Every structure is written in structure tokens, then in C-alpha cells.
Amino acid sequence: MNKTSYTNLSKAWEFIESRALDAQRAVLQSTRATAESQGHEQGSAAQASFLKMLVKLTAARSIILVGTAAAVETIEIIDALEGKGQLTVVDSSADGAAFIRSIFNELDDESDTRMRVVNAAAGIFLPRLNADDYDLIIVTGDASNYTATYEQSQRLLKQGGITVFTDMLGFASSDSQGGLLNPVDRSPKTVELRSLLSTIETDEHIDSTLIPVGSGLLIAEHR
């Protein structure tokens, strides 16, 4: 690929993200605005849309979202569940957990979708959950969420279950210095993601692929 090709790819990412933002429903747009006004940065709109589609394609019914005030993703997942199943949100931030609870309470959802929000670190709460009980795990937010979730994912997921790690290029962190694209970036999240990527790619029990959606998604299927 030449310089022009890379420039076109950058423009394509901007085009896709812009389209995804414009296509978001009013509730998503208002939630994003409210969250960010309270200091809760939200992920890519294209990423949230992809996660919604993934829930539908896999027919996942038991989902864990490990994040930090991941409001947009929460709404998209609830919508994808179409009144079925359960979403467990694990948020180590007390403010983030409270914000997610308020969102769910305000949704006009007359369905039987169940949701529980837990204010706890992933490394403390996930070991308490039942094994072989989940279809899909999605990881966002702080650096501490990633390896802690990976270490429990094999136990928690049913055979063929999937873990999706968002922001695998490390752009979303406030102290990012270019993320994985910059070899000298030693910020905590970048260091964590760099190590995790290598670990998962060499894990014989996992099939994985890294794709350029949002700020990088690593999709890992547990065999």
C-alpha cells in the first residue's frame, strides 16, 4: 500500500464514523451528549453499531459488558437483545455504574430483558460468576478491565462463546500517545493492550482476529 492508500483509509474511517453518528437514534445521541458532559467519554458510533449487529448475528442471550460508563454500547446491546436474555454490566467506577443504571431506568422498555449493574473491579467480580453461562463478553474502558476479563473468559463462556475487546489500538485512553501505532508509547493502557494482544494471538484455545472498527476490535472465539 502506498501513501495515497493510507490516506484513503483514514478518510474512509472518518466517513464511516460520521455515517454511524448521523444514523444513531435520538436516545443514543442524547445519551452520548449527557455522558460526555459528565466526563464519561463514549466509544465509536460505528463500534457500537457493530456490537449490536454481532449480538444479533450470534443470537447471544447472556452477555457481560465490562466497561467504564459505556452508555452507548449498553443501549445498543439492550436493543439487540429484543426483549430477551440478560445483560450484566460490570463497572469499577461508582459514577459510571450509577449512570448506566439511570439509563436503563429511563429506557422505554416493556420487554423481559434483564439487566444488572455491578460497581466492582472486573478482577474481583468476574470470578464470582457461574462458569459456562455466557455467550458474549464485551470489554471497554480502563486498562484494568482487559487482562482481568481475559483471564476469566475461558471459564465464563459457553463453548464457541466470544469475547470482544474494544479500543485495541489504545486511542481512547486520555494519556494515549498514539497507542499501539507508536512503539514508544508506554502509557498504562497501551502497555496492557500490547501484552494482551500478543497473549491472545498465541493462545491455542482461541481463534482471534483484529479488525479496524472504531479504535480497533479484537474478536476472540473460545473453542
N, CA, C and O of each residue as an XYZ file, in Angstrom:
892
protein
N       0.833     -1.199      0.000
C       0.000      0.000      0.000
C       0.872      1.256      0.000
O       1.896      1.311      0.681
N       0.456      2.259     -0.769
C       1.215      3.499     -0.819
C       0.573      4.568      0.058
O      -0.440      4.323      0.713
N       1.176      5.761      0.065
C       0.693      6.840      0.930
C      -0.745      7.227      0.615
O      -1.531      7.528      1.513
N      -1.078      7.215     -0.676
C      -2.450      7.556     -1.068
C      -3.454      6.565     -0.508
O      -4.539      6.947     -0.070
N      -3.086      5.282     -0.525
C      -3.977      4.244      0.005
C      -4.249      4.457      1.483
O      -5.388      4.332      1.932
N      -3.205      4.779      2.241
C      -3.389      5.014      3.674
C      -4.220      6.267      3.925
O      -5.024      6.301      4.856
N      -4.034      7.291      3.106
C      -4.849      8.499      3.237
C      -6.314      8.186      2.974
O      -7.195      8.685      3.675
N      -6.572      7.367      1.975
C      -7.947      6.985      1.652
C      -8.567      6.165      2.780
O      -9.754      6.310      3.074
N      -7.774      5.311      3.408
C      -8.285      4.518      4.531
C      -8.667      5.424      5.698
O      -9.683      5.204      6.357
N      -7.853      6.436      5.947
C      -8.161      7.384      7.014
C      -9.459      8.131      6.714
O     -10.292      8.322      7.600
N      -9.623      8.550      5.469
C     -10.844      9.233      5.072
C     -12.051      8.296      5.156
O     -13.151      8.711      5.518
N     -11.822      7.025      4.815
C     -12.909      6.048      4.882
C     -13.379      5.870      6.324
O     -14.580      5.778      6.576
N     -12.428      5.821      7.283
C     -12.795      5.686      8.690
C     -13.642      6.877      9.111
O     -14.656      6.703      9.787
N     -13.241      8.086      8.723
C     -13.993      9.282      9.075
C     -15.394      9.254      8.464
O     -16.369      9.648      9.104
N     -15.481      8.787      7.223
C     -16.772      8.706      6.540
C     -17.701      7.735      7.252
O     -18.868      8.046      7.491
N     -17.179      6.551      7.593
C     -17.984      5.525      8.253
C     -18.444      5.995      9.631
O     -19.599      5.796     10.008
N     -17.538      6.616     10.375
C     -17.888      7.091     11.716
C     -18.945      8.187     11.636
O     -19.879      8.213     12.437
N     -18.798      9.085     10.677
C     -19.768     10.160     10.508
C     -21.140      9.609     10.164
O     -22.152     10.070     10.692
N     -21.175      8.616      9.274
C     -22.444      7.993      8.893
C     -23.090      7.306     10.092
O     -24.302      7.392     10.291
N     -22.265      6.621     10.890
C     -22.791      5.916     12.063
C     -23.349      6.890     13.085
O     -24.390      6.626     13.687
N     -22.674      8.007     13.288
C     -23.158      9.020     14.229
C     -24.484      9.613     13.756
O     -25.412      9.788     14.547
N     -24.565      9.920     12.456
C     -25.794     10.502     11.906
C     -26.964      9.531     11.986
O     -28.115      9.948     12.118
N     -26.671      8.237     11.904
C     -27.727      7.228     11.889
C     -28.222      6.857     13.281
O     -29.252      6.197     13.417
N     -27.495      7.277     14.319
C     -27.895      6.903     15.671
C     -29.228      7.536     16.052
O     -29.524      8.681     15.708
N     -30.018      6.750     16.773
C     -31.319      7.227     17.220
C     -31.154      8.382     18.203
O     -30.084      8.590     18.775
N     -32.242      9.125     18.382
C     -32.212     10.306     19.247
C     -31.758      9.950     20.655
O     -31.014     10.710     21.275
N     -32.200      8.797     21.171
C     -31.831      8.409     22.531
C     -30.330      8.189     22.647
O     -29.737      8.492     23.683
N     -29.713      7.666     21.597
C     -28.270      7.458     21.622
C     -27.524      8.786     21.553
O     -26.531      8.986     22.253
N     -28.002      9.680     20.716
C     -27.351     10.977     20.590
C     -27.446     11.772     21.889
O     -26.471     12.394     22.312
N     -28.612     11.752     22.517
C     -28.774     12.494     23.769
C     -27.979     11.842     24.901
O     -27.421     12.537     25.749
N     -27.928     10.518     24.915
C     -27.153      9.815     25.942
C     -25.677     10.111     25.793
O     -24.988     10.350     26.785
N     -25.179     10.097     24.564
C     -23.771     10.415     24.329
C     -23.457     11.833     24.824
O     -22.451     12.055     25.499
N     -24.323     12.779     24.484
C     -24.096     14.162     24.886
C     -24.099     14.305     26.405
O     -23.254     15.000     26.969
N     -25.056     13.643     27.067
C     -25.136     13.721     28.525
C     -23.924     13.080     29.178
O     -23.338     13.635     30.108
N     -23.554     11.905     28.683
C     -22.414     11.186     29.255
C     -21.136     12.012     29.133
O     -20.382     12.150     30.096
N     -20.903     12.552     27.959
C     -19.660     13.286     27.751
C     -19.645     14.610     28.512
O     -18.580     15.099     28.891
N     -20.832     15.194     28.735
C     -20.887     16.412     29.542
C     -20.551     16.135     31.002
O     -20.146     17.036     31.736
N     -20.724     14.871     31.421
C     -20.403     14.472     32.785
C     -19.006     13.857     32.901
O     -18.627     13.342     33.953
N     -18.256     13.920     31.811
C     -16.884     13.416     31.828
C     -16.739     11.961     31.477
O     -15.663     11.393     31.662
N     -17.806     11.323     30.967
C     -17.743      9.918     30.581
C     -17.586      9.824     29.060
O     -18.576      9.841     28.329
N     -16.365      9.728     28.596
C     -16.123      9.640     27.158
C     -16.738      8.360     26.591
O     -16.641      7.291     27.194
N     -17.372      8.485     25.425
C     -18.032      7.350     24.800
C     -17.244      6.842     23.599
O     -16.493      7.587     22.971
N     -17.426      5.570     23.294
C     -16.693      4.951     22.202
C     -17.274      5.310     20.842
O     -18.244      6.060     20.734
N     -16.663      4.760     19.826
C     -17.058      4.988     18.434
C     -18.499      4.568     18.172
O     -18.959      3.538     18.665
N     -19.204      5.382     17.386
C     -20.574      5.039     16.991
C     -20.590      3.813     16.091
O     -21.472      2.963     16.213
N     -19.620      3.717     15.189
C     -19.532      2.546     14.306
C     -19.268      1.278     15.113
O     -19.791      0.210     14.796
N     -18.458      1.404     16.151
C     -18.186      0.274     17.035
C     -19.467     -0.194     17.727
O     -19.760     -1.389     17.748
N     -20.226      0.739     18.288
C     -21.469      0.379     18.976
C     -22.448     -0.285     18.020
O     -23.124     -1.246     18.387
N     -22.526      0.224     16.798
C     -23.403     -0.362     15.788
C     -22.960     -1.774     15.443
O     -23.792     -2.667     15.282
N     -21.658     -1.979     15.330
C     -21.126     -3.313     15.039
C     -21.458     -4.291     16.164
O     -21.840     -5.433     15.908
N     -21.310     -3.839     17.407
C     -21.604     -4.718     18.542
C     -23.075     -5.127     18.552
O     -23.409     -6.269     18.866
N     -23.945     -4.187     18.207
C     -25.372     -4.506     18.115
C     -25.612     -5.597     17.071
O     -26.356     -6.548     17.312
N     -24.975     -5.449     15.912
C     -25.126     -6.445     14.859
C     -24.556     -7.793     15.289
O     -25.124     -8.839     14.974
N     -23.427     -7.772     16.013
C     -22.805     -9.016     16.460
C     -23.724     -9.773     17.413
O     -23.833    -10.996     17.330
N     -24.384     -9.054     18.315
C     -25.333     -9.706     19.228
C     -26.425    -10.409     18.436
O     -26.807    -11.533     18.759
N     -26.924     -9.749     17.405
C     -27.981    -10.347     16.590
C     -27.471    -11.549     15.799
O     -28.142    -12.579     15.732
N     -26.297    -11.421     15.204
C     -25.762    -12.494     14.368
C     -25.445    -13.753     15.173
O     -25.609    -14.871     14.685
N     -24.991    -13.560     16.406
C     -24.639    -14.707     17.242
C     -25.811    -15.213     18.076
O     -25.713    -16.252     18.730
N     -26.924    -14.472     18.050
C     -28.096    -14.804     18.870
C     -27.717    -14.915     20.339
O     -28.264    -15.744     21.065
N     -26.786    -14.083     20.773
C     -26.351    -14.090     22.170
C     -27.508    -13.669     23.076
O     -28.245    -12.734     22.762
N     -27.655    -14.356     24.181
C     -28.727    -14.051     25.123
C     -28.215    -13.769     26.526
O     -28.934    -13.199     27.347
N     -26.981    -14.163     26.807
C     -26.393    -13.917     28.117
C     -25.070    -13.186     27.891
O     -24.096    -13.776     27.423
N     -25.048    -11.892     28.229
C     -23.937    -11.026     27.827
C     -23.362    -10.308     29.049
O     -24.091     -9.897     29.952
N     -22.049    -10.170     29.050
C     -21.353     -9.363     30.054
C     -20.710     -8.186     29.340
O     -20.018     -8.366     28.338
N     -20.934     -6.990     29.849
C     -20.261     -5.787     29.356
C     -19.394     -5.253     30.480
O     -19.899     -4.781     31.498
N     -18.087     -5.330     30.289
C     -17.145     -4.784     31.261
C     -16.696     -3.428     30.731
O     -16.081     -3.350     29.668
N     -16.999     -2.360     31.468
C     -16.693     -1.046     30.913
C     -16.626      0.032     31.958
O     -16.704     -0.224     33.160
N     -16.477      1.250     31.470
C     -16.466      2.420     32.322
C     -17.466      3.415     31.752
O     -17.145      4.170     30.834
N     -18.683      3.413     32.299
C     -19.769      4.269     31.806
C     -19.989      4.081     30.313
O     -20.132      5.055     29.573
N     -20.015      2.819     29.869
C     -20.181      2.508     28.440
C     -21.660      2.598     28.065
O     -22.308      1.585     27.800
N     -22.179      3.815     28.048
C     -23.617      4.049     27.907
C     -24.140      3.714     26.524
O     -25.167      3.049     26.394
N     -23.441      4.170     25.480
C     -23.913      3.929     24.115
C     -23.930      2.439     23.805
O     -24.887      1.940     23.214
N     -22.881      1.727     24.200
C     -22.841      0.282     23.977
C     -23.970     -0.417     24.735
O     -24.572     -1.363     24.225
N     -24.253      0.047     25.944
C     -25.317     -0.563     26.741
C     -26.663     -0.474     26.024
O     -27.395     -1.461     25.943
N     -26.981      0.699     25.511
C     -28.260      0.876     24.822
C     -28.343      0.008     23.567
O     -29.375     -0.608     23.303
N     -27.268     -0.039     22.804
C     -27.272     -0.834     21.574
C     -27.427     -2.327     21.877
O     -28.112     -3.039     21.143
N     -26.806     -2.795     22.936
C     -26.912     -4.218     23.293
C     -28.323     -4.544     23.753
O     -28.886     -5.563     23.352
N     -28.899     -3.693     24.589
C     -30.273     -3.917     25.042
C     -31.220     -3.965     23.850
O     -32.124     -4.799     23.797
N     -31.007     -3.066     22.897
C     -31.845     -3.045     21.702
C     -31.687     -4.339     20.910
O     -32.668     -4.892     20.413
N     -30.462     -4.817     20.795
C     -30.196     -6.036     20.036
C     -30.799     -7.275     20.685
O     -31.152     -8.231     19.994
N     -30.918     -7.262     22.011
C     -31.484     -8.419     22.715
C     -32.980     -8.590     22.443
O     -33.531     -9.671     22.654
N     -33.632     -7.529     21.977
C     -35.033     -7.589     21.547
C     -35.952     -8.214     22.602
O     -36.788     -9.070     22.309
N     -35.761     -7.749     23.841
C     -36.646     -8.187     24.904
C     -36.342     -9.547     25.476
O     -37.165    -10.116     26.193
N     -35.171    -10.083     25.173
C     -34.813    -11.412     25.665
C     -33.483    -11.341     26.402
O     -32.734    -10.373     26.275
N     -33.208    -12.383     27.173
C     -31.891    -12.552     27.752
C     -31.551    -11.606     28.879
O     -32.417    -10.946     29.453
N     -30.248    -11.557     29.183
C     -29.757    -10.760     30.308
C     -28.447    -10.090     29.957
O     -27.583    -10.683     29.311
N     -28.306     -8.845     30.388
C     -27.067     -8.098     30.253
C     -26.537     -7.788     31.642
O     -27.237     -7.206     32.470
N     -25.300     -8.180     31.889
C     -24.619     -7.863     33.138
C     -23.552     -6.825     32.848
O     -22.636     -7.078     32.066
N     -23.662     -5.658     33.471
C     -22.684     -4.584     33.281
C     -21.794     -4.508     34.517
O     -22.278     -4.354     35.638
N     -20.493     -4.619     34.297
C     -19.516     -4.552     35.386
C     -18.721     -3.269     35.210
O     -18.013     -3.107     34.216
N     -18.833     -2.353     36.171
C     -18.205     -1.039     36.057
C     -17.490     -0.724     37.358
O     -18.113     -0.677     38.419
N     -16.191     -0.509     37.279
C     -15.416     -0.245     38.500
C     -15.602      1.182     39.007
O     -15.190      1.508     40.120
N     -16.225      2.034     38.185
C     -16.469      3.421     38.577
C     -17.863      3.554     39.181
O     -18.850      3.170     38.554
N     -17.946      4.089     40.379
C     -19.250      4.277     41.022
C     -20.120      5.226     40.209
O     -21.317      4.985     40.047
N     -19.531      6.302     39.696
C     -20.283      7.248     38.870
C     -20.765      6.590     37.585
O     -21.898      6.796     37.150
N     -19.883      5.796     36.987
C     -20.248      5.114     35.753
C     -21.382      4.129     35.956
O     -22.311      4.071     35.151
N     -21.311      3.357     37.024
C     -22.359      2.377     37.310
C     -23.692      3.076     37.562
O     -24.732      2.622     37.084
N     -23.668      4.168     38.303
C     -24.897      4.910     38.573
C     -25.482      5.477     37.288
O     -26.700      5.495     37.112
N     -24.622      5.939     36.393
C     -25.092      6.489     35.133
C     -25.752      5.412     34.279
O     -26.796      5.654     33.673
N     -25.150      4.220     34.226
C     -25.729      3.117     33.455
C     -27.084      2.717     34.035
O     -28.022      2.457     33.281
N     -27.198      2.664     35.353
C     -28.494      2.337     35.975
C     -29.553      3.357     35.590
O     -30.689      2.990     35.287
N     -29.192      4.633     35.597
C     -30.163      5.675     35.270
C     -30.621      5.559     33.820
O     -31.781      5.834     33.515
N     -29.738      5.163     32.941
C     -30.096      4.990     31.533
C     -31.120      3.877     31.378
O     -32.128      4.040     30.689
N     -30.856      2.743     32.025
C     -31.762      1.599     31.899
C     -33.133      1.945     32.466
O     -34.155      1.547     31.907
N     -33.160      2.675     33.558
C     -34.433      3.046     34.178
C     -35.254      3.982     33.297
O     -36.483      3.992     33.359
N     -34.563      4.765     32.479
C     -35.255      5.733     31.625
C     -35.697      5.147     30.285
O     -36.537      5.732     29.602
N     -35.141      4.002     29.908
C     -35.499      3.422     28.621
C     -36.958      2.982     28.619
O     -37.470      2.453     29.605
N     -37.599      3.210     27.506
C     -38.987      2.772     27.348
C     -38.964      1.315     26.924
O     -39.174      0.997     25.753
N     -38.709      0.433     27.878
C     -38.519     -0.991     27.585
C     -39.539     -1.804     28.365
O     -39.423     -1.984     29.577
N     -40.529     -2.286     27.650
C     -41.561     -3.100     28.286
C     -41.278     -4.583     28.101
O     -42.155     -5.420     28.316
N     -40.078     -4.900     27.712
C     -39.706     -6.281     27.424
C     -39.283     -7.010     28.696
O     -39.345     -6.472     29.801
N     -38.857     -8.243     28.498
C     -38.388     -9.053     29.620
C     -36.867     -9.073     29.711
O     -36.299     -9.889     30.437
N     -36.211     -8.188     28.985
C     -34.754     -8.115     29.091
C     -34.367     -7.778     30.528
O     -34.890     -6.833     31.117
N     -33.450     -8.558     31.081
C     -32.989     -8.326     32.436
C     -31.612     -7.661     32.396
O     -30.779     -7.968     31.542
N     -31.399     -6.761     33.325
C     -30.106     -6.089     33.383
C     -29.686     -5.920     34.830
O     -30.478     -5.523     35.685
N     -28.444     -6.225     35.083
C     -27.886     -5.956     36.406
C     -26.600     -5.155     36.221
O     -25.799     -5.436     35.329
N     -26.421     -4.171     37.064
C     -25.246     -3.313     37.012
C     -24.485     -3.472     38.317
O     -25.041     -3.288     39.400
N     -23.212     -3.816     38.206
C     -22.392     -4.079     39.386
C     -21.233     -3.094     39.424
O     -20.476     -2.976     38.460
N     -21.098     -2.392     40.536
C     -19.968     -1.489     40.723
C     -18.843     -2.260     41.411
O     -18.789     -2.349     42.638
N     -17.950     -2.815     40.593
C     -16.846     -3.618     41.125
C     -15.773     -3.753     40.051
O     -16.049     -3.617     38.859
N     -14.566     -4.017     40.483
C     -13.483     -4.278     39.539
C     -13.711     -5.626     38.869
O     -14.177     -6.571     39.505
N     -13.380     -5.712     37.585
C     -13.578     -6.963     36.844
C     -12.851     -8.131     37.502
O     -13.391     -9.235     37.585
N     -11.641     -7.893     37.964
C     -10.851     -8.959     38.566
C     -11.421     -9.482     39.864
O     -11.083    -10.588     40.288
N     -12.285     -8.702     40.507
C     -12.918     -9.131     41.759
C     -14.277     -9.772     41.500
O     -14.609    -10.790     42.108
N     -15.066     -9.180     40.601
C     -16.433     -9.665     40.403
C     -16.537    -10.866     39.463
O     -17.282    -11.801     39.758
N     -15.824    -10.870     38.359
C     -15.992    -11.944     37.372
C     -15.721    -13.343     37.933
O     -16.413    -14.281     37.537
N     -14.751    -13.534     38.834
C     -14.549    -14.874     39.392
C     -15.746    -15.406     40.178
O     -15.822    -16.607     40.438
N     -16.679    -14.537     40.561
C     -17.849    -14.962     41.327
C     -18.967    -15.511     40.435
O     -19.897    -16.146     40.931
N     -18.884    -15.272     39.135
C     -19.958    -15.678     38.232
C     -19.866    -17.156     37.885
O     -18.798    -17.764     37.950
N     -21.018    -17.723     37.512
C     -21.076    -19.140     37.156
C     -20.299    -19.425     35.877
O     -20.282    -18.612     34.954
N     -19.669    -20.564     35.835
C     -18.914    -20.977     34.651
C     -19.861    -21.435     33.542
O     -20.992    -21.845     33.802
N     -19.373    -21.357     32.289
C     -20.103    -21.868     31.113
C     -21.517    -21.297     31.020
O     -22.454    -22.011     30.664
N     -21.670    -20.016     31.340
C     -23.016    -19.449     31.453
C     -23.261    -18.282     30.504
O     -24.362    -17.731     30.478
N     -22.246    -17.893     29.719
C     -22.358    -16.669     28.928
C     -22.017    -16.907     27.450
O     -21.170    -17.732     27.107
N     -22.712    -16.151     26.594
C     -22.493    -16.260     25.146
C     -21.480    -15.252     24.637
O     -20.736    -15.528     23.696
N     -21.454    -14.084     25.262
C     -20.668    -12.975     24.729
C     -20.179    -12.082     25.864
O     -20.934    -11.754     26.780
N     -18.916    -11.696     25.793
C     -18.331    -10.742     26.735
C     -17.739     -9.595     25.926
O     -17.014     -9.821     24.957
N     -18.047     -8.376     26.321
C     -17.521     -7.186     25.648
C     -16.731     -6.380     26.664
O     -17.206     -6.126     27.771
N     -15.523     -5.977     26.285
C     -14.633     -5.280     27.201
C     -14.334     -3.883     26.663
O     -13.920     -3.728     25.514
N     -14.547     -2.868     27.498
C     -14.235     -1.492     27.148
C     -13.573     -0.830     28.343
O     -13.374     -1.453     29.386
N     -13.231      0.451     28.174
C     -12.861      1.266     29.329
C     -11.433      1.165     29.804
O     -10.499      1.129     29.003
N     -11.266      1.120     31.121
C      -9.958      1.231     31.754
C      -9.044      0.046     31.441
O      -9.508     -1.048     31.119
N      -7.757      0.285     31.540
C      -6.763     -0.753     31.264
C      -6.961     -1.977     32.145
O      -6.746     -3.105     31.700
N      -7.369     -1.764     33.391
C      -7.518     -2.872     34.341
C      -8.614     -3.864     33.933
O      -8.656     -4.979     34.453
N      -9.492     -3.477     33.019
C     -10.588     -4.365     32.613
C     -10.121     -5.496     31.697
O     -10.745     -6.556     31.668
N      -9.049     -5.292     30.961
C      -8.727     -6.160     29.828
C      -8.150     -7.528     30.227
O      -8.770     -8.559     29.967
N      -6.997     -7.538     30.841
C      -6.401     -8.826     31.209
C      -7.251     -9.551     32.246
O      -7.360    -10.776     32.206
N      -7.851     -8.814     33.167
C      -8.710     -9.428     34.184
C      -9.871    -10.174     33.533
O     -10.244    -11.256     33.987
N     -10.444     -9.604     32.471
C     -11.541    -10.273     31.777
C     -11.028    -11.455     30.968
O     -11.634    -12.526     30.978
N      -9.930    -11.268     30.276
C      -9.344    -12.377     29.504
C      -9.090    -13.596     30.386
O      -9.351    -14.728     29.980
N      -8.589    -13.364     31.573
C      -8.248    -14.480     32.469
C      -9.477    -15.259     32.925
O      -9.352    -16.423     33.305
N     -10.650    -14.653     32.896
C     -11.885    -15.325     33.308
C     -12.745    -15.780     32.124
O     -13.655    -16.592     32.294
N     -12.465    -15.267     30.944
C     -13.360    -15.501     29.810
C     -13.492    -16.973     29.436
O     -14.591    -17.437     29.132
N     -12.394    -17.704     29.456
C     -12.453    -19.124     29.085
C     -13.390    -19.894     30.016
O     -14.105    -20.794     29.577
N     -13.383    -19.545     31.279
C     -14.231    -20.204     32.270
C     -15.692    -19.786     32.128
O     -16.593    -20.613     32.264
N     -15.924    -18.521     31.859
C     -17.286    -17.991     31.870
C     -18.085    -18.333     30.617
O     -19.299    -18.523     30.680
N     -17.396    -18.411     29.473
C     -18.114    -18.570     28.209
C     -18.499    -20.009     27.917
O     -17.798    -20.956     28.274
N     -19.633    -20.135     27.256
C     -20.019    -21.425     26.716
C     -19.071    -21.773     25.566
O     -18.353    -20.907     25.065
N     -19.070    -23.041     25.152
C     -18.236    -23.423     24.014
C     -18.650    -22.612     22.787
O     -19.834    -22.512     22.466
N     -17.666    -22.040     22.112
C     -17.960    -21.201     20.966
C     -18.295    -19.770     21.331
O     -18.610    -18.963     20.456
N     -18.231    -19.442     22.627
C     -18.512    -18.080     23.064
C     -17.452    -17.108     22.586
O     -16.343    -17.504     22.226
N     -17.802    -15.832     22.587
C     -16.933    -14.804     22.009
C     -16.650    -13.702     23.026
O     -17.532    -13.271     23.769
N     -15.396    -13.261     23.036
C     -15.020    -12.059     23.766
C     -14.599    -11.002     22.765
O     -13.817    -11.277     21.856
N     -15.118     -9.790     22.931
C     -14.741     -8.671     22.067
C     -14.038     -7.615     22.918
O     -14.608     -7.081     23.870
N     -12.811     -7.332     22.561
C     -12.035     -6.308     23.252
C     -12.041     -5.048     22.374
O     -11.546     -5.075     21.248
N     -12.595     -3.959     22.883
C     -12.650     -2.712     22.127
C     -11.385     -1.880     22.370
O     -10.595     -2.174     23.267
N     -11.216     -0.851     21.564
C     -10.079      0.079     21.676
C      -8.747     -0.657     21.755
O      -7.881     -0.289     22.549
N      -8.576     -1.700     20.935
C      -7.342     -2.477     20.988
C      -6.144     -1.736     20.412
O      -5.010     -2.192     20.562
N      -6.371     -0.608     19.759
C      -5.245      0.202     19.300
C      -4.848      1.243     20.344
O      -3.842      1.936     20.191
N      -5.650      1.348     21.411
C      -5.280      2.205     22.528
C      -5.402      3.691     22.273
O      -4.653      4.483     22.845
N      -6.336      4.079     21.423
C      -6.500      5.505     21.124
C      -7.364      6.235     22.151
O      -7.224      7.444     22.337
N      -8.261      5.496     22.822
C      -9.296      6.135     23.632
C      -8.804      6.621     24.992
O      -9.450      7.468     25.610
N      -7.697      6.112     25.460
C      -7.194      6.498     26.774
C      -6.776      7.954     26.777
O      -6.205      8.442     25.802
N      -7.058      8.653     27.872
C      -6.744     10.077     27.965
C      -5.245     10.348     27.922
O      -4.825     11.435     27.522
N      -4.430      9.370     28.331
C      -2.983      9.564     28.319
C      -2.306      8.863     27.153
O      -1.087      8.693     27.151
N      -3.091      8.455     26.159
C      -2.529      7.788     24.987
C      -1.574      8.711     24.242
O      -1.826      9.907     24.095
N      -0.478      8.133     23.778
C       0.496      8.870     22.974
C       0.611      8.242     21.579
O       1.693      8.144     20.999
N      -0.545      7.824     21.073
C      -0.559      7.176     19.760
C      -0.879      5.696     19.839
O      -1.046      5.039     18.811
N      -0.968      5.160     21.066
C      -1.364      3.769     21.238
C      -0.398      2.776     20.617
O       0.806      3.024     20.561
N      -0.917      1.672     20.158
C      -0.079      0.608     19.614
C       0.650      1.018     18.346
O       1.636      0.386     17.970
N       0.179      2.070     17.679
C       0.843      2.523     16.462
C       2.164      3.222     16.757
O       3.005      3.383     15.872
N       2.337      3.634     18.010
C       3.567      4.324     18.406
C       4.388      3.401     19.312
O       4.018      3.194     20.468
N       5.485      2.849     18.813
C       6.278      1.889     19.601
C       6.797      2.446     20.923
O       7.091      1.678     21.840
N       6.914      3.768     21.036
C       7.456      4.337     22.268
C       6.363      4.755     23.245
O       6.663      5.291     24.312
N       5.104      4.518     22.896
C       4.011      4.827     23.828
C       4.035      3.807     24.960
O       3.791      2.621     24.741
N       4.330      4.273     26.172
C       4.392      3.398     27.340
C       3.300      3.750     28.341
O       3.434      3.463     29.531
N       2.224      4.367     27.870
C       1.106      4.663     28.763
C       0.504      3.356     29.261
O       0.590      2.344     28.565
N      -0.109      3.347     30.461
C      -0.563      2.090     31.079
C      -1.473      1.238     30.195
O      -1.291      0.024     30.106
N      -2.445      1.866     29.545
C      -3.365      1.067     28.732
C      -2.677      0.497     27.504
O      -2.932     -0.644     27.120
N      -1.811      1.283     26.889
C      -1.098      0.792     25.710
C      -0.223     -0.403     26.062
O      -0.185     -1.388     25.325
N       0.471     -0.317     27.174
C       1.313     -1.436     27.625
C       0.453     -2.680     27.865
O       0.821     -3.786     27.471
N      -0.698     -2.483     28.517
C      -1.613     -3.590     28.796
C      -2.119     -4.224     27.503
O      -2.136     -5.448     27.374
N      -2.525     -3.400     26.558
C      -3.089     -3.913     25.309
C      -2.029     -4.608     24.461
O      -2.306     -5.630     23.833
N      -0.840     -4.068     24.441
C       0.253     -4.663     23.665
C       0.538     -6.082     24.163
O       0.723     -7.006     23.371
N       0.569     -6.235     25.469
C       0.821     -7.553     26.067
C      -0.355     -8.498     25.825
O      -0.161     -9.666     25.487
N      -1.577     -7.988     25.999
C      -2.768     -8.818     25.820
C      -2.886     -9.316     24.391
O      -3.226    -10.477     24.167
N      -2.612     -8.455     23.425
C      -2.703     -8.852     22.021
C      -1.758    -10.008     21.721
O      -2.137    -10.969     21.053
N      -0.552     -9.915     22.207
C       0.416    -10.996     21.994
C      -0.026    -12.290     22.673
O       0.118    -13.378     22.114
N      -0.564    -12.160     23.877
C      -1.019    -13.342     24.617
C      -2.156    -14.051     23.902
O      -2.135    -15.274     23.762
N      -3.151    -13.292     23.449
C      -4.311    -13.901     22.796
C      -3.932    -14.514     21.458
O      -4.427    -15.586     21.108
N      -3.072    -13.860     20.713
C      -2.679    -14.380     19.398
C      -1.913    -15.688     19.487
O      -1.840    -16.434     18.511
N      -1.341    -15.971     20.653
C      -0.598    -17.230     20.831
C      -1.354    -18.240     21.694
O      -0.821    -19.304     22.007
N      -2.598    -17.915     22.084
C      -3.404    -18.815     22.904
C      -4.012    -19.901     22.017
O      -4.815    -19.608     21.132
N      -3.627    -21.156     22.257
C      -4.073    -22.261     21.412
C      -5.561    -22.573     21.554
O      -6.118    -23.312     20.743
N      -6.203    -22.016     22.574
C      -7.620    -22.270     22.809
C      -8.519    -21.205     22.193
O      -9.740    -21.249     22.346
N      -7.912    -20.248     21.497
C      -8.668    -19.112     20.975
C      -8.365    -18.887     19.498
O      -7.209    -18.939     19.077
N      -9.400    -18.639     18.725
C      -9.263    -18.105     17.373
C      -9.573    -16.615     17.452
O     -10.607    -16.229     17.998
N      -8.701    -15.781     16.921
C      -8.914    -14.342     17.072
C      -8.630    -13.591     15.783
O      -7.904    -14.065     14.909
N      -9.218    -12.413     15.687
C      -8.946    -11.517     14.565
C      -9.044    -10.079     15.048
O      -9.927     -9.737     15.834
N      -8.132     -9.241     14.575
C      -8.102     -7.822     14.912
C      -8.635     -7.046     13.713
O      -8.100     -7.158     12.610
N      -9.681     -6.266     13.927
C     -10.318     -5.575     12.809
C     -10.386     -4.071     13.057
O     -10.475     -3.641     14.207
N     -10.345     -3.255     11.982
C     -10.310     -1.798     12.117
C     -11.689     -1.167     12.250
O     -12.072     -0.323     11.441
N     -12.429     -1.576     13.267
C     -13.716     -0.958     13.581
C     -13.512     -0.097     14.816
O     -12.905     -0.538     15.792
N     -14.021      1.139     14.777
C     -13.784      2.041     15.896
C     -12.299      2.275     16.062
O     -11.616      2.617     15.097
N     -11.786      2.099     17.269
C     -10.349      2.217     17.509
C      -9.714      0.846     17.682
O      -8.784      0.658     18.466
N     -10.256     -0.121     16.913
C      -9.695     -1.468     16.885
C     -10.468     -2.435     17.751
O     -10.599     -2.231     18.958
N     -10.987     -3.496     17.134
C     -11.680     -4.555     17.872
C     -10.915     -5.859     17.720
O     -10.545     -6.247     16.612
N     -10.683     -6.525     18.832
C     -10.124     -7.873     18.819
C     -11.247     -8.837     19.171
O     -11.788     -8.800     20.277
N     -11.590     -9.698     18.225
C     -12.670    -10.671     18.428
C     -12.024    -12.024     18.680
O     -11.248    -12.514     17.859
N     -12.345    -12.617     19.806
C     -11.724    -13.887     20.215
C     -12.806    -14.933     20.437
O     -13.675    -14.764     21.293
N     -12.753    -16.002     19.674
C     -13.703    -17.119     19.858
C     -13.026    -18.204     20.672
O     -11.916    -18.629     20.355
N     -13.699    -18.650     21.723
C     -13.148    -19.673     22.603
C     -13.620    -21.041     22.151
O     -14.814    -21.338     22.183
N     -12.694    -21.861     21.735
C     -13.039    -23.183     21.183
C     -13.404    -24.155     22.298
O     -13.722    -25.313     22.028
